[in-house]
Each structure stands twice: as C-alpha cells, then as structure tokens.
Amino acid sequence: MPAARFYEGVKMLILTRKRDESILILCPSGECVEILVSKLENERVKLGVNAPSNVRILRKEVYDAMGEVRPKPEPAKTSSTGAKQV
C-alpha cells in the first residue's frame, strides 16, 4: 500500500511508477485522467497526460502565478445525511 505524506497540511498519496507505467484519476463524472511516466532522465521525469478536453491541465507554478484569477474548486456536495454525493 502506498505511503501517505503530509504536504502543506494536506494528506497526499505517494505512488511509485516506472517508465511506461501510469495512474488513473477517476472523476465523479465517470471520465478519467491518465498520467503516464514517459521518460526518466537524470533528475527529471517526463509525464504524459491524457484527459477529456474539458479538463484544464496546468503546471502548479502556473496555477499559483494566476493568483486570484484562478478558478476556485467547488465544494463537495453532501446529502441530507452528510454523505458525499458522487
């Protein structure tokens, strides 16, 4: 089981992948995002991202530089029982 690590106060899932291996991120809409380790060279990793056209993909430093202009994530919807709706 992958280790969990805290990053800026948020629990983060840490996964190990080799070249040509990928992970899938399943969206509530039923679509998924695939992240593929394409190349490993020195201290750099080249990633390929396959995602639906309505999903914006940004490097974190670009997103951070957007400041207040960036879109705010929507809060998770919950039912009257407090269960998260998917």
SULFEN-V137028 format. One record per backbone hydrogen bond with DSSP energy under -1.0 kcal/mol. NH is the residue of the N-H (numbers start at 0). CO is the residue of the C=O. If there is no record, write none. Layout:
NH_CO + NH_CO
This chain:
4_11 + 6_9 + 9_6 + 11_4 + 13_2 + 19_36 + 20_17 + 22_34 + 24_32 + 26_30 + 29_26 + 32_24 + 33_49 + 34_22 + 35_47 + 36_20 + 37_45 + 38_45 + 40_43 + 43_40 + 45_38 + 47_35 + 49_33 + 54_51 + 62_58 + 63_59 + 64_60 + 66_63 + 68_65 + 69_66 + 78_82 + 81_78 + 84_76
